[in-house]
Each structure stands twice: as C-alpha cells, then as structure tokens.
Amino acid sequence: MRAWLWWMTVGTLVSVAYLCVPSETVASTVVYNGLGLASFVVILLAVRHNRPANPRAWYLFAAGVLTYVAADVVYEVAGLVLGHHPYPYWDDALYFAAYPLLFVGLLRAARGTKPARSDLAGVIDAAVIAVAVGLVYWVFVIEPTLGDAGTPMFERLVTIGYPTCDVLMCAVVTRMLTRGNAGNPGMLLLIAGTGLNLVCDIVWSLSMSFNSYGGGVINALFLMVYVCWTGASLHPAMRSGGIRERADGSGIFGRGRLAMLAASTLLVPGVLIVQGVRDDDINWAAIGIGAIALFLLVLARLAGFVGRVQEQAGRLENLAMRDDLTGLPNRRRFEERLAAAVATGSPQVCLLDLNGFKLVNDRLGHTLGDRLLVAVAERLSAAMRDVDVVARMGGDEFAVLVPDAAPAEGDAIVNRLAAALREPVEVGGHELLVAASIGIADATGTGDPVEVLRRADVAMYAAKASTGRHHRRYSPELDDQAGEEARLGVEMRMGLDTGQFRMVYQPIVGLPTGRMLYVESLVRWQHPERGFVSPADFIPVAEQNGLIVELGEWILRTACAQFVAWTAEHGADAPLRISVNVSARQLAEPGFAEVVADALAATGMPPEDLIVEVTETAVFGGGVAVQAVQDIKALGVRIALDDFGTGHSSLGLLQTVPVDVLKVDKSFVDNVTMAGRHAVIATALIQVSNGLGLTAVAEGVETAEQAAELHRLGYQLAQGYHFGRPVAEPDFRGAALTAR
C-alpha cells in the first residue's frame, strides 16, 4: 500500500480511537497532540521525498501546523495543570499566529511555482462566500459578543477574532476550489482538510462559550484535519506542483460553483427567518449591508460570465470562419462577404484551382503539399488589396472577392494572380512551379451571390478543360457547354450499359516491308441518336466524371479477349502483340495492376504479348502513377510511352519509368522529309531509343516518303493512315510472319 494510504488509514483509526479515550486526561492529551506532532514531522519528510514544485510553501504550511499543535499543547496542559482553560490565554495567541502561516502556505502550495493567472471570477466567488459566512458570524456571534457589556473588551475582541479568521479560512477554501483541478487527489485532500477545519471552527465559535467546550467529536474532527493535510503532502500528485488552472483563466459556471453561490445568497433570507423564529430583534443594518454586498458581487460575477461567453462566442465564430491550415477566411466567411458585396455593389469573383496539386501530394507527400498551400495563400494575399478577400474554399481551391469593381479591373486582378504564381515556390528544398486554372465572374443580371459563385466555378472548369488557356471569364455559352458535358456523361453511362461502344484496331507495321506486326486498340462510340461521337469529345468527359475507369477496364478485357481469339483463328498470321491505352485516372486507381493481372488470367493471354501505353503527362508527377506502371511491368507486360517528346521532361522520364517502347509523336514525323532542321528531333529520338535498348514506333505516318525517310533514319516500326486506318477486323492475309 502507498505511504499516503497507510497514513490515511492509521490516522483515521487514531481519530476514531480518540473518541474512546476519556477527555481532559493525560491519555487524551498525548493522543491528540501526539498525532498533531506526528503530522508536522511527516509533512517535513514528505516535502523532502516528493520534492514538490514549491517546497517553501509547504515548509511555511508545516510551520503553521506546528504552531497549531503548540497551541493545542498549551490549551491541553493549561487544562490539566490549572484545572480549567483560562480565556484569553497564550494558546489563543498561538492559534492566531498559526492562521497566517496556514493561509499563505495553503494558497502558495495550491498555486505551485507558476504565478496564478488573473482569475477575477474566482476572487468574486470567494468574496461572495466570505461575505455570506461573515454575515452569519456577525449576526449570531460577533455583534452579540460586542454587545455583551458584562464581558471585558479584550476578551470580546479575542472572541470575535476567531470568526474573523474563519471567514478568511472560508475565502482560502473557496479560492482553492475555484482554481482547482478535481483530478488531483492530493489537492482534494488539502481542500478537504481545510474545509473540515473551517466547519469545526464554525461549530466551536457558535457554541455557548469557549469555557463550556468539551471536545469529543469536534476534537476528533480536528484530528482528521491533521490527517488530511498530511495525506496531501504524502500523495505523489503533489510532486507536479499545485493546481492546474484553466488555459484561459476563466471561472466557468459549473454545478458546484452555482450551488455555492446559491447557498451563499440564500443565507440572507435564512438569517431573517432564524431571527424571526427566535423572536430576536432583526439586525436590519447588518443584513441589509450583507444583502447589498452579495447582490453587487453576484451581479459582477454574472457580468463577468456574460462577458466571457461573448468573448468565447467571438473566438468560436472566428475559428468557424477561418481555414485552419492557411489562416485565410474559409468558404462560409467568403460566402458571407460575397452576399454583402452583391447587396451593395457589383463585385468580381475569381475561383482558382491549382493544376497538378494531386501529383505534388503523391510525389512529395501531404506535408509538403500543405506547405505549398500555405505558400500559395501568402502569394495570393500579398497580390491583393486590404479591401479584397482571399479565401481557401477547400482542398487546392482558392477564391478572391474584389468588391464593387468593373470587368476591366477583374481582368487585371486575374493577371495579377497569375503573375503571383509565375515564380517557383520553394518548399522543403524543392522548387515547384505552380499553375492555376482561374475562372472569373460578376453579378451582371443577378442579385444572388450563389449564382455569382456558380458562374465563377463554371468559368474555372472551362479554363481547366481548355488547352493553352489558364483563365476564362464567364459567359452564358459556358453554361451550354457544361450542360452538354453533363448530358454526354449521362449518355456515356447508358452507352456502357447497353453496349454502344466498340473496339477498332490500327496496324503497327515493320519497315520497310509494311508487314503488320502489332495492333493498337482504340475505342469508338456509335450513339443511336448522335451517330459517331469522336473520342476527342467523350474521353475528356469520362476523365472528369470517372467513367474512364470502367470504360478503360472494358477496353482492356475486350482487347485481350480479341487478341486471344485472333491467335487461335489466324495462328502465325495473327499480330505478335496488342497495345492498350491507359489514362492517368486509371493509373491513380488503387489496385489497377490487379485489374490487368485479372484480365490476363481471365482471357489466358500471355503478359508479354500485351503493351500498355501511357502518356508522359500521366506519369510526370511520379508517385502512385509510376508505382502502378512498375507493378504492371512486374507482371511481364511491356510499357510504351505514348506521344513521346511532347511532355514536360521526356528524357528524364526514361530514368524513372520502366519503358520498353517509345512512340514518337506525329508532330516530329510530319516534316521528316523536309531538308534541314525538321528531321533533327526524329533522328535524335531514334538514337536515344537505340542507345537505351528501346523499341521506337513512329506515329502518324501518312505517306510513302515519310515511311522511306524514317526507315533511312533507323526506324523499324511505324503506324499511321498510310498503312491502315483503325478497323474492327484488320486484314491479316499476306502477313506471313516468322517466329514469334
């Protein structure tokens, strides 16, 4: 058992046993004062062992306990030697000397080493209770004592000194409670001992006279005061210091505080009732002064509480309207300011969406992504005026509100925002180029702030979808375009469910013979009402709404099944391999490599006969996309880099992505037959391919001259309309290939 539990157990047993010892005897004196002296010694030992945060306070408190014990000894010895208890006597002087030591020691021990925060609420609570207890003492003890003309003045002053100290003790207990932490057992023992001492003093003070005081239960309770104080010093919780005050220093109205304040204020009518029942002359002056003092103190307490509630409500509102990460206003605050701006003028609203931010998160991690958002927020804020509002709407989307501005001013703001993001942002040792798609709108023809925000959103997505344009101003035509895309998305869903999509295959031939070696699979959509829908129209929509994932899996499985069927039907005349295009959205999906593996297993197709084509932009950011390509490569599938040479850092990708095939973009093939610099890039790319051991495929070959020149440069594979258009069933006749 712990030391403090041992002490509490033994001390309680001794206090109970004291009731069985005859009072006013040597044995009762030895038990009573022996336990008090033992308490003083144990407190000293506890301070040396526990090393509390404020040892001086505990030594001061121990000095007060020793002085209290000395007063008890003088009182008991005087009774034994003289046969009665003189009053006033030297023991009273010692009691009065002990009170200041106990008061100061208790408050400092409860506070610890750190200075207490200003807690006006706690001070007022202590004052309320002290005034209430003081009123009771004044009416029933102090005033009757002072009015007793038959008692010497010095004795009367000593008599009223005890209740005065009790009122101060009441204030000490209240301050400990209002600043306290109920989770500290040591502090609870300290408060319990102090409160018990207060109750015993009140009972003693309200007895008929000190000379008639006989001890008994009250003395046993006084012993429990020593036990509790000493148990507090022994408890390990006192090592950490004193009471942990609230971070905001507030005195919050809990049930305990409300009960204390309610009981204190009810003492005024209680005193009136008691005096009325006893047929005493009602002390109107004292009761009136006490009632006014209590009313003013409670009023001040309520005023402080209301002020604290208002202050905290303001803080909560500020937190609810501010973005935690960047410190900018959030969507709710922006919408409030936008509503006010629309009501009083014609604002300009810009919405910004960072391009490629997901790739930053995937490649560098979310921590650096968050730091990038903070840096962007600072850039945007610095570019705007104080009257403008820059907000983070969520994710990587920001908004700017320019109150009461003309369209020309709004366009100038867009240019300023774009310029602010033009310089690289340095984050965690990385220099990142950040581009944003910006949509701008105004309140022309509407007074609805929601409509203004919707317009800016439509313009932003139009800017994101357009090629070569990073900002768009809203126009009604954009609504028609957005509506068309939405309708197209719905019809794509129906097309997938009803089998409207079909596959076509374009030959990839060997040079110079033109024999078909591979085929590239391509998807086509024959709409029952629209007719033929170009992939350039529906693929971007599928990328945006996510249908590309389901469509891409259907393409993969269909192409694999078709390849296996051709192999079984045509034997050696069938193509050696088949390629399937995979989008960035598919690569970002978790478990895409498992989808490829399942398609191969379901169709029985050898992995080495499949070529997965990815674009440079799909894998430029690294992260999840590159990992997916590596997982596919691990299956034995070959990887082709499509449209090579048009991306951000083509040559750098060859070091990070496991590539087998380079598909040279058509833009480098178109002018390959022209003299001079036009064939330089095509020549360089075939040399890079040969040097790295890769297979090069020239795309977009449309003439025999281009085919001949490419062969002269060293290309062995080519693809284009010159060799055949995409069809559902290519002609494999005459393609007598040799070994696979």
C-alpha positions, -999 to +999 in steps of 0.1 A: +000+000+000+012+035-007+025+058+020-003+082+019-029+054+021-011+040+051-011+074+067-048+080+060-058+046+073-038+048+105-047+085+111-084+078+107-082+049+131-064+070+157-090+098+153-118+073+159-100+058+188-096+092+204-134+092+210-129+063+233-103+080+255-117+099+284-115+137+278-095+161+299-070+133+307-033+129+301-041+100+277-063+122+256-037+149+256-010+125+245-031+110+217-043+144+204-011+163+205+010+132+195-009+128+163-006+166+156+032+165+162+035+133+140+017+152+113+042+180+114+072+156+112+056+135+083+049+167+063+086+176+065+096+141+054+071+142+026+084+175+013+120+161+012+108+129-005+082+142-031+101+174-039+070+195-048+073+224-072+070+249-043+087+235-013+089+268+006+051+269+006+050+235+022+076+244+048+055+275+056+024+254+059+043+229+081+053+258+104+016+267+106+007+231+116+035+231+142+022+264+157-014+250+157+000+219+176+018+241+200-014+260+207-032+227+213-005+216+237-007+249+257-045+245+258-044+209+270-016+214+295-033+245+309-064+225+315-045+197+332-023+219+354-048+247+362-079+226+363-097+249+338-090+266+305-082+303+310-096+326+283-080+345+267-047+327+272-014+320+255-029+293+234-051+319+217-021+339+207-006+308+191-038+300+173-039+335+159-002+332+149-009+299+131-036+312+108-015+335+086+011+307+081-016+282+072-034+307+048-002+317+029+011+281+028-021+267+015-025+293-013+011+290-024+011+252-023-021+251-043-006+276-069+027+257-075+057+276-089+039+295-117+022+327-108-016+324-110-034+339-139-058+367-132-090+350-121-114+377-112-143+353-113-126+331-086-119+362-064-156+373-067-168+337-058-145+337-027-158+371-017-195+360-021-190+331+002-169+350+027-195+378+029-223+352+035-204+334+062-193+367+077-229+378+078-239+348+098-209+353+122-218+390+126-255+384+134-251+354+157-216+357+172-197+390+167-225+415+174-239+397+204-203+394+217-195+430+212-228+440+228-221+420+260-212+448+283-205+423+312-175+408+293-141+426+293-133+443+260-101+423+254-120+390+258-147+402+234-120+412+208-104+378+211-138+361+207-146+379+175-111+373+162-118+336+157-148+340+134-128+367+115-101+341+109-128+316+100-141+340+073-106+343+059-103+305+060-136+303+041-121+326+014-090+303+012-111+272+007-132+289-020-101+301-039-086+266-038-119+252-052-124+278-079-088+274-091-087+237-085-084+206-107-107+177-095-082+153-110-055+160-084-062+137-054-035+154-032-052+188-038-086+173-029-071+161+005-057+196+011-091+211+004-109+185+025-087+192+055-091+229+052-128+227+047-131+204+077-111+228+098-135+256+088-166+236+098-151+227+132-142+263+139-177+274+130-193+248+154-168+259+181-175+296+175-212+291+176-211+272+209-224+289+240-189+298+253-153+286+250-152+276+286-181+251+280-164+234+251-158+198+259-140+183+229-153+149+219-164+146+183-152+181+174-117+173+186-118+140+167-127+160+135-098+184+143-075+154+143-089+144+108-078+179+097-042+170+105-046+136+088-059+151+056-033+178+054-005+153+059-020+128+035-020+156+009+017+162+014+024+125+010+004+120-022+026+116-053+003+140-072+018+169-052+052+163-070+039+181-101+031+212-082-002+227-075-035+231-092-036+232-130-056+263-138-076+266-170-057+277-200-080+308-204-081+316-168-118+316-168-141+308-139-167+287-156-202+282-140-202+246-131-228+229-109-205+232-078-200+269-082-237+275-088-245+256-057-220+275-036-232+309-049-269+300-045-264+288-009-244+319-001-271+343-014-298+323+004-281+329+038-296+364+039-332+353+039-321+324+061-308+347+088-340+367+086-361+335+091-339+323+120-341+357+138-379+359+132-385+324+146-364+332+177-383+365+182-349+383+181-346+419+171-338+417+134-304+432+127-316+453+097-284+472+092-261+441+091-285+421+070-291+450+046-254+457+041-247+419+036-276+416+011-264+446-009-228+434-009-239+399-021-261+414-047-233+435-061-208+407-060-232+383-078-240+410-103-203+414-110-199+377-113-228+374-138-214+404-158-180+386-160-197+354-170-217+372-198-185+389-210-166+356-210-194+340-230-194+368-255-156+367-258-157+329-263-185+332-288-164+356-308-135+332-307-156+303-319-171+324-347-136+334-358-125+297-357-156+286-376-149+313-403-112+307-408-092+280-425-070+261-401-042+254-424-036+288-442-053+312-418-074+326-447-112+330-444-130+298-453-159+292-476-185+303-451-168+336-444-163+341-482-200+335-489-210+360-462-187+387-476-199+379-512-235+383-501-227+417-486-208+427-517-236+417-541-261+436-520-241+469-521-224+468-555-211+447-584-182+425-572-158+405-593-152+369-581-123+347-590-120+310-584-086+293-586-078+256-588-041+246-587-032+224-616-014+191-608-016+196-570-026+159-565+007+149-582+026+170-557+009+152-528+015+118-545+052+126-552+063+146-523+038+138-496+009+156-480+031+175-455+049+193-483+016+196-501+002+215-471+032+238-470+027+245-507-009+256-500+003+279-472+029+294-496+003+299-523-021+315-498+007+340-489+014+348-525-023+354-533-028+376-502+002+397-510-011+403-545-044+417-534-055+449-516-067+451-480-103+455-490-102+424-512-110+389-497-087+359-504-102+327-491-095+290-492-126+272-504-113+237-497-086+213-510-064+232-535-092+257-544-090+294-536-113+323-541-108+361-545-135+387-540-130+422-553-159+444-541-176+468-564-152+465-594-156+468-632-149+439-655-116+455-666-105+456-630-114+420-626-093+410-657-064+430-642-068+410-610-066+378-629-034+388-645-020+398-611-029+365-596-013+346-625+018+367-621+019+359-584+021+322-592+045+325-621+077+323-599+087+289-585+076+282-549+104+268-527+090+241-503+111+217-484+141+221-507+120+217-538+113+244-563+078+239-576+061+256-605+025+262-596-001+270-623-037+276-617-069+275-637-088+307-629-125+315-635-139+350-631-175+362-630-195+392-619-231+399-607-244+411-641-281+404-643-284+387-609-286+396-572-280+361-560-245+355-545-248+318-550-253+324-587-222+346-589-201+319-573-216+293-596-206+313-626-171+316-614-170+279-608-182+272-644-156+295-658-128+279-638-137+244-650-138+258-686-103+272-681-092+238-668-106+220-697-093+244-724-059+239-740-034+267-736-057+290-716-053+293-678-083+317-672-118+322-685-144+348-679-180+335-675-204+338-704-238+321-709-222+299-736-202+282-709-234+270-693-245+254-725-211+237-728-212+225-692-247+212-697-237+194-728-208+177-710-232+167-682-256+152-707-228+135-725-217+119-693-252+105-686-254+091-721-220+075-717-233+057-687-262+044-707-239+036-736-217+014-714-248-004-700-263-010-735-232-019-754-229+012-776-191+012-775-170-009-799-133-016-805-112-009-836-076-018-842-049+001-861-018-018-876+017-012-864+040-024-892+076-033-898+098-011-921+104-013-950+081-043-957+050-028-942+040-061-927+016-059-898+034-068-865+013-053-837-021-036-834-032-007-812-067-010-798-089+021-799-124+027-786-153+041-807-188+052-797-217+049-821-245+068-804-281+058-815-291+094-820-259+114-822-242+090-845-205+088-843-190+106-813-153+114-815-130+101-787-118+137-785-153+147-772-161+118-749-127+108-734-122+142-716-157+139-701-150+104-690-118+116-674-137+142-654-166+121-642-146+090-635-163+067-661-129+063-678-120+038-651-149+015-660-146+022-697-108+015-696-113-018-679-138-028-706-114-018-733-086-038-716-106-070-712-121-067-747-087-062-764-072-092-745-101-114-754-099-103-791-061-110-792-065-145-779-093-152-805-071-139-833-043-160-822-065-191-822-081-183-855-051-170-876-022-187-860+011-173-874-008-146-893-021-130-861-004-099-847+025-105-823+013-081-797-016-057-789-014-023-772-040-008-749-041+029-739-043+036-702-053+070-687-038+089-658-071+084-639-068+046-643-032+046-630-043+066-600-069+040-590-058+016-562-052-019-574-050-011-611-022-037-616-045-063-601-071-054-628-046-060-655-035-093-640-071-104-637-078-096-674-048-116-685-058-145-663-094-144-674-085-144-711-055-167-709-033-141-727+005-142-721+016-110-703+045-104-727+020-100-756+003-070-740+017-035-744+002-008-720+005+027-734+008+056-710+013+093-718+041+114-704+017+136-685+002+106-667+035+096-651+053+130-650+044+136-613+057+103-602+040+088-571+011+065-574+011+065-613+048+054-615+042+028-589+013+014-609+034+012-640+061-006-621+036-031-608+023-037-643+058-041-656+064-067-628+036-088-644+057-092-676+036-066-695+055-042-718+052-005-713+050+021-741+054+059-736+029+074-760+032+108-777+069+109-767+087+142-769+057+165-762+057+163-724+074+183-697+106+163-692+106+134-717+142+123-713+140+125-675+111+100-675+133+074-692+152+072-659+122+068-636+096+049-657+103+013-668+098+018-705+101-007-734+086+012-763+088+049-774+060+061-796+074+092-813+047+118-817+032+127-851+045+163-848+080+150-853+071+128-883+051+153-903+081+172-917+107+145-915+111+145-953+120+182-954+156+192-955+174+210-927+164+210-890+130+194-895+143+158-891+167+166-863+144+155-834+132+124-852+169+115-857+178+122-821+149+101-807+158+070-827+194+074-815+181+077-779+160+046-784+188+025-798+212+037-771+188+027-743+178-006-760+142+005-765+118-001-794+108+031-813+075+034-832+069+064-855+033+076-852+012+094-878+029+082-910+007+093-939+029+090-970+054+065-985+080+092-985+077+096-947+080+058-943+111+056-965+128+085-947+120+070-913+135+037-923+166+055-936+169+072-901+168+037-885+131+033-875+119-003-878+083+002-867+057+027-879+020+034-876-004+057-895-031+060-922-005+052-948-005+016-935-042+013-925-069+030-906-084+016-874-110-011-882-128-037-863-112-066-881-078-059-898-067-079-928-041-104-916-038-121-950-004-119-966+012-111-932+033-143-932+054-136-901+082-157-889+089-168-854+071-151-825 
